[in-house]
Amino acid sequence: MLNFLFVIIGIVLLTFGGDALIRGSLATAKRMRVSPLLCGLLIVGFGTSSPELAVSIDAAMNQRPDIAVGNVVGSNIGNIMLILGLCAVISPLAVKPLVLRRDGMVVVAATLLFVALVIGGVLSRIDAALFLLALAAYLTWAYRTERYGHASSAELHEAEAEELTNLPKRPMTMAGAILLGLALLIAGSQVLLKGAVGIAETLNVSEAVIGLTLVAVGTSLPELSVSIMAAFRRHADVAIGNILGSNIFNVLGILGISALLQPLPVSERILQFDQWVMLGVALLLMVFLYTGKRLSRIEGGLLLLGYIAYVALSFTAVS
């Protein structure tokens, strides 16, 4: 029970930390007259992945690679099957062509890059550099196509920046929010890691299983909150764009930074099962979106049922 309490406390700290960091950073960027496009693309789009980043770095530095890698793989699976599935059940999600062609295909490409690089069973510092170079290339491409090409998807990232209200107004409050957010993220990652390791030992399951499920869902709460708000407000593009951007940053950014700090061995369980689930759901999402240019309630329901089956299998057949 104490380990579960650690996990809950860790998730709460990570959630509030991520929210404080995003709000403080977004308010600071607006005060400095940073464009809404960049605010949405960088601060909101990637800021929602800050809990995953904190946990994976902490796990990597504490020689817990199964949690570091499992957190990212599990988050990407949960983002599509759980979060987008739930959002589509609330309100069918339409998608703009450029977001689908560019961001959707980059999610698939980043996943394929992960599959290719883990063939040897470890993510090295060279692999990390390739991830980070790919992330830099994507960000440059995204900004140029939207800033200079007057792409309609620029409205998506601007809308992401508008989803969050009640931002701090004074410079000291903004700085305080950023510092508080960072402190909560660091503390939350340490507490969550302690609880996750304890639960794995108590239940006699691998740390990879805990990282892929419990930790992954806990660190994905910022994506869940932003996407659910967008779904209720009928901002479908924000919900889809937030998840696609998060999945890109999870693989290229979080694994890139984590493996750069500490090379990450990848467990047999992830190599044999979970990486293929991650690739499969990314391809399935593209099929759903390309066929109807939207994610329907029925498709969302299928994704949710698929996620329930995945979690059940994680603790039984392939644990």
C-alpha positions in Angstrom: 0.0 0.0 0.0 2.9 2.4 0.8 4.3 1.8 -2.7 0.9 2.6 -4.3 0.7 5.7 -2.2 4.2 6.8 -3.5 2.9 6.3 -7.0 -0.2 8.4 -6.4 1.8 11.2 -4.7 4.4 11.1 -7.5 1.7 11.4 -10.2 0.0 14.3 -8.4 3.3 16.1 -8.0 4.2 15.5 -11.7 0.7 16.6 -12.9 0.9 19.9 -10.9 4.5 20.4 -11.8 3.9 20.0 -15.5 0.9 22.3 -15.3 2.9 25.0 -13.4 5.8 24.7 -15.8 3.6 25.1 -18.8 1.6 28.0 -17.4 4.7 29.9 -16.2 6.6 29.3 -19.5 3.6 30.2 -21.6 2.9 33.4 -19.7 6.6 34.4 -20.0 6.7 33.6 -23.7 3.6 35.8 -24.3 5.1 38.6 -22.2 8.2 38.4 -24.4 5.9 38.5 -27.5 6.8 35.1 -28.7 4.3 34.1 -31.5 1.3 32.0 -30.6 2.5 29.5 -33.1 5.8 28.9 -31.3 4.0 28.9 -27.9 1.7 26.1 -29.0 4.2 24.1 -31.0 7.0 24.2 -28.3 5.7 25.1 -24.9 2.2 23.5 -24.9 2.9 20.7 -27.4 6.1 19.5 -25.7 5.5 20.9 -22.2 2.8 18.3 -21.7 5.5 15.7 -22.0 7.6 17.1 -19.1 6.5 14.4 -16.6 7.6 11.7 -19.0 10.9 13.5 -19.5 11.5 13.9 -15.7 10.7 10.3 -15.0 12.7 8.8 -17.9 15.8 10.9 -17.0 15.5 10.0 -13.3 15.1 6.3 -14.2 18.0 6.3 -16.6 20.3 8.0 -14.2 19.3 5.5 -11.5 20.0 2.5 -13.7 16.3 1.6 -14.3 16.3 1.5 -18.1 13.2 -0.7 -18.3 11.2 2.1 -16.6 12.9 4.8 -18.7 12.1 3.1 -22.0 8.9 1.5 -20.9 7.5 4.9 -19.8 8.0 6.3 -23.4 6.7 3.3 -25.2 3.8 2.9 -22.9 2.9 6.6 -23.1 2.9 6.5 -26.9 0.6 3.5 -26.8 -1.7 5.1 -24.2 -1.7 8.5 -25.9 -3.3 7.0 -29.0 -5.4 4.1 -27.6 -6.5 5.6 -24.3 -6.5 9.4 -24.7 -7.5 9.7 -28.4 -9.9 6.9 -27.9 -11.6 8.6 -25.0 -11.6 12.0 -26.8 -13.2 10.5 -29.9 -15.9 8.9 -27.8 -16.6 12.4 -26.3 -16.6 14.1 -29.7 -15.5 12.7 -33.1 -12.1 14.2 -34.0 -11.6 15.7 -37.5 -8.0 16.5 -38.6 -6.6 19.0 -41.1 -4.6 17.6 -44.1 -1.2 19.0 -43.2 -1.3 17.8 -39.6 -2.1 14.3 -40.9 0.5 14.3 -43.7 3.3 15.8 -41.7 2.8 15.1 -38.0 1.1 11.7 -38.5 3.8 10.4 -40.8 6.5 11.7 -38.5 5.0 9.7 -35.6 5.2 6.6 -37.8 8.7 7.5 -39.0 9.9 8.1 -35.4 8.5 4.8 -34.3 10.2 3.0 -37.2 13.4 4.7 -36.3 13.1 3.4 -32.7 12.4 -0.1 -34.0 15.5 0.1 -36.2 17.8 1.4 -33.5 16.9 -1.0 -30.8 17.6 -4.1 -33.0 20.9 -4.4 -31.0 19.1 -4.3 -27.7 20.4 -1.0 -26.5 20.0 2.7 -27.2 23.5 4.2 -27.4 24.6 7.8 -27.3 25.0 7.7 -31.1 21.3 6.6 -31.3 20.4 9.4 -28.9 22.2 11.9 -31.2 20.2 10.6 -34.2 16.9 11.0 -32.2 17.8 14.6 -31.3 18.9 15.5 -34.8 15.6 14.1 -36.1 13.7 16.2 -33.6 15.5 19.4 -34.6 14.8 18.6 -38.2 11.1 18.1 -37.5 10.8 21.3 -35.4 12.5 23.3 -38.2 10.2 21.8 -40.8 7.1 22.3 -38.8 7.9 25.9 -38.0 8.8 26.8 -41.6 5.8 25.1 -43.2 3.5 26.9 -40.8 5.2 30.3 -40.5 6.2 30.8 -44.1 3.7 28.6 -45.9 0.7 30.1 -44.2 -0.5 26.6 -43.4 -3.9 26.2 -41.8 -2.4 23.9 -39.2 -0.7 27.0 -37.7 -4.1 27.7 -36.3 -3.8 24.4 -34.4 -0.7 25.3 -32.5 -2.0 28.8 -31.8 -5.2 27.3 -30.5 -3.2 25.0 -28.3 -1.7 28.1 -26.6 -5.2 29.4 -26.1 -6.5 26.3 -24.4 -4.8 27.2 -21.1 -6.3 30.2 -19.2 -5.6 31.9 -15.9 -1.9 32.4 -16.6 0.3 34.2 -14.1 0.4 38.0 -14.8 3.5 39.3 -12.9 7.1 38.5 -13.8 7.8 37.2 -10.2 4.7 35.0 -10.4 5.8 33.6 -13.8 9.3 32.8 -12.5 7.8 31.3 -9.4 5.6 29.0 -11.4 8.5 27.8 -13.6 10.7 27.1 -10.5 7.8 25.4 -8.7 7.0 23.3 -11.7 10.6 22.2 -12.1 10.9 21.4 -8.3 7.6 19.4 -8.4 8.7 17.5 -11.5 12.0 16.5 -9.9 10.3 15.5 -6.6 7.5 13.7 -8.4 9.7 11.7 -10.6 11.8 10.4 -7.6 8.7 9.5 -5.6 7.0 7.8 -8.5 10.1 5.9 -9.4 10.5 4.6 -5.8 6.8 3.5 -5.7 7.0 1.9 -9.2 10.1 -0.2 -8.3 8.4 -1.3 -5.1 5.2 -2.3 -6.8 7.2 -4.3 -9.4 9.0 -6.2 -6.6 5.8 -6.8 -4.6 3.7 -8.1 -7.6 6.7 -10.0 -8.9 6.4 -8.4 -12.4 9.1 -6.8 -14.4 9.9 -3.1 -14.1 9.1 -2.9 -17.8 5.5 -3.8 -17.2 5.1 -1.2 -14.5 6.8 1.4 -16.7 4.6 0.5 -19.7 1.3 0.8 -17.8 1.2 2.5 -14.4 4.0 4.9 -14.9 3.1 5.6 -18.5 -0.5 6.5 -17.7 0.5 8.6 -14.7 2.9 10.7 -16.7 0.4 11.1 -19.6 -2.1 13.0 -17.4 -1.1 16.5 -18.8 -1.8 15.2 -22.4 -5.1 13.7 -21.1 -6.2 17.0 -19.5 -5.4 19.2 -22.5 -6.9 16.8 -25.0 -10.1 16.2 -22.9 -10.6 20.0 -22.6 -10.1 20.4 -26.4 -12.6 17.5 -27.1 -15.3 19.1 -24.9 -14.7 22.5 -26.5 -15.0 20.8 -30.0 -11.4 21.7 -30.8 -10.7 18.4 -32.4 -7.4 19.5 -34.1 -6.0 20.5 -30.8 -6.7 17.1 -29.3 -5.1 15.2 -32.2 -2.2 17.7 -32.7 -1.4 17.6 -29.0 -1.1 13.8 -29.0 0.9 13.6 -32.2 3.3 16.2 -31.1 3.7 14.5 -27.7 4.4 11.1 -29.3 7.1 12.7 -31.5 8.7 14.4 -28.6 8.5 11.2 -26.4 10.5 9.1 -28.9 12.9 11.7 -30.3 13.3 14.0 -27.4 12.8 12.1 -24.2 14.6 8.9 -25.3 17.2 11.1 -27.1 18.0 13.1 -23.9 17.8 10.0 -21.6 20.1 7.8 -23.8 22.5 10.7 -24.2 22.9 10.9 -20.5 23.0 7.1 -20.0 22.9 4.4 -22.7 19.6 2.4 -22.3 19.4 -1.4 -22.6 16.0 -2.4 -24.0 14.2 -5.4 -22.3 13.3 -8.5 -24.3 9.6 -7.9 -23.5 9.6 -4.5 -25.2 11.7 -5.9 -28.2 9.3 -8.8 -28.7 5.9 -7.2 -28.0 5.5 -3.6 -27.0 7.5 -1.9 -29.8 5.2 -3.7 -32.3 2.1 -2.6 -30.4 3.4 1.0 -30.5 4.1 0.7 -34.3 0.8 -1.0 -34.9 -1.4 1.5 -33.1 0.4 4.4 -34.9 -0.3 2.8 -38.3 -3.9 2.0 -37.2 -4.5 5.6 -36.2 -3.2 6.7 -39.7 -5.6 4.3 -41.4 -8.5 5.6 -39.3 -7.6 9.3 -40.0 -6.9 8.8 -43.7 -10.0 6.9 -44.5 -12.5 9.4 -43.1 -10.3 12.4 -42.2 -11.6 12.0 -38.7 -11.6 9.6 -35.7 -15.2 8.5 -35.2 -16.8 7.4 -31.9 -16.8 3.8 -33.1 -13.1 4.0 -33.9 -12.5 5.7 -30.5 -14.4 2.9 -28.8 -12.3 0.3 -30.6 -9.1 2.0 -29.5 -10.3 2.0 -25.8 -11.2 -1.6 -25.9 -7.8 -2.4 -27.5 -6.0 -0.5 -24.7 -7.9 -2.5 -22.0 -6.8 -5.7 -23.8 -3.2 -4.5 -24.0 -3.1 -3.8 -20.2 -4.7 -7.1 -19.4 -2.1 -8.9 -21.6 0.7 -6.9 -20.0 0.0 -8.4 -16.6 -0.8 -11.9 -17.8 0.3 -13.5 -21.0 3.4 -11.3 -21.7 4.4 -10.1 -18.3 
